[in-house]
Amino acid sequence: MPKENHTQYAILGLLTTECRTGYSIKQMIDTSLTHFWKISYGQIYPTLKLLVEKGYASVEDQAQDGKPDKKEYTITAEGEYVLKEWIQQPIQQLPTEKNELLLKLFFSRNLDVQDTLDHLDAYRDKLTDRYNIYLGIQEMISTQLTGQPDAPFWLITLDYGLRTTQAAIDWCEETKRTLRS
């Protein structure tokens, strides 16, 4: 059975926000969704075209002074229905994480312990950077976007990122203690 393409639902969902162009969708992906859902720039326009073909979105050319027309997309009633149906479906499976550090740790019997500790330190540093980015996003949503109807749900999603990142930082420290003993 082919794996379902959830990218169409992500883009439908973005069309329920203020995102109306491929460019604004890309910006929203780069600043928010990318932390938990990867969508390449090359997927956006083909997916928008598919959504229009299915009747889930409509497109309108908007004239711009001195520039080519831009395409503005709007979710249709049918698109809203399909998105709501998808959101209501239970989660089918837990995602499989691809994690280079875990793969290396699995085979680290073949490596000097100090090298493994160095890997853990570097990973922890990247996680700390990510955690700080999340804190910045949280501050921005809490101060600048509190009136947005999506803001509480964005904060809930962000809280997951903060908690799992903090857990991974804690795991790094505990793993280093284990390797040193």
N, C-alpha and C positions, 0 to 999 in steps of 0.2 A: 504494500500500500504506500503511495507516495506521501512524503511528509507535507503537511499543510503549510502554505505560505502565509505566515502571520504578518508579513510586511504590509499587505493590503489593509489589514485591520489597523496597523500602526498609522498608516497614512490617512485612512478614514478618520481615525481618532484625532489626528492633527487638524483635519479639516473642520472639526467641531470647535477648535480654538480659533484664534485670529489668523492662523496661517491660511493664505489663499493662493500663494504662488509657489512654484517649485523652489525658488530661492528662500522664501520664508520658511518653508518646510525643512529645507536643508539646515537653516540656521537653528531652528528648534531642535532638530536631531542632534546637531553638533554641541548644543549647550545643555541638553537634558537627556534625551533618549539614549544617546551614545553610552551613557553610564550603565545601562542595563539592556539595551537592545541595539544591535549594530545594523545599520542600513547604509549601504554605500550610495554615493551620489548618483552612480550609474543605475541604481534601482528606482530612483524617485520618479523620473519622467515616464519610463515604461509602465510603472505601477499606476501612475495618474491616468495614463492613456487607457489602461485596462479597466480602471474604475469607471471612466467615462463610457467605455464600450459596454460595460455591464449595466450601466444606468445607475450606478451608486454615487456618481459625482457628475456635475455639469461643468462646462468650461466656457469662458467668455473671453474674447480678445479685448484688451483695454488699450486704447491709444495713449501714447506717451510722446511728449514734445521732443523732437530730435532723436528719438530712440525707436527701435522696433517695438511693435505692439507686445504687450506682455499678456500671458494667459493667467486668468484668475479662475480658480476652482472653487466649487461649492458642493458640499455634501447634499445629496438628494434625500427625500423622505425614505426611499428604498435603501439608500446607503446607511441612513440612521438606523433603520430597522435591522439591517444585516450586522452592523456594528454592535447594536444592543444584543442581538441574538448571540453573537460570538462572545461578548463580555459575560453573558449569563451562563455560558457553558462551563461545566466544571473543568478544572485543569486535568489534562489527561496523564501527564507524566512530569516528573521532576527533570529539569534540564541537566545534561551532562556537562560538567565543567571541564574545559581544556585548560590546564594550568601547567605551564612549563616548569615552574619550581617543583610542583608535586611530582612531575615526571622525573626530574633530576634527583629529587630526594629518594624516590623509589629505588634508584640505582646507585645511591651514594656510598654504598659499601665499597665501590671502586674509586672513591675519592678521599683525599685527606680531610679529616674532620674540620680543620680550620677553613678549608675551601668551602665546605658546606655551611659553616657558620657565616662566612662572608656572603654567600648567596642569601642566607636568611636576613642578614643585616641590610643588604641591598633591597630585598623584597619588602622588608619592614619600612624602609625609607620611602619606597614608592607608595606603599599603602598609606603612610603618614601624609604624603603629598596629596593623595586622593581624598583622604579624610578632611584635610584643610580646604580643598576645593569644595567638598560637600558642605562644609560649614559656611563657606562664602555664598554658595547657592541658597542655603537655608536662610541666611541673613537677608539676601536680596528678595526672596519670595516673601519672607515675613515682614519686610519693611516697605517694599515697592509694589507687591502684587496681592496684598491681602484682600482686595475687593474682587479679585478674579474668582469666578465660581469653581475653577479647577484647582485653585491654590491649596485647599485642604488635602486634596488627593495627591498633588505634587509633593506636599510635605510628608505625607504618609509614605510615599514611594522613596523619598529622600531619606526618611528615617530608617528604612530597611538598609539602604546603602551605608548610612552611618554606623548602624549596629553591626552589620556583617563585616565592614571594614575594621571596626574596632575589635571585633572577635578575631579577625585574621592577624591583627597586630599583636594581640594577646597570645595567639597561638604561636607566632614567631618567637616570642620571648620564652614561652614554655618549652618549645622545641629546642631552643638553644640551651636552656638549662638541662634538658634531658641529654643532649649530645655531650655536654661538658661533664656529666656525671658518669 
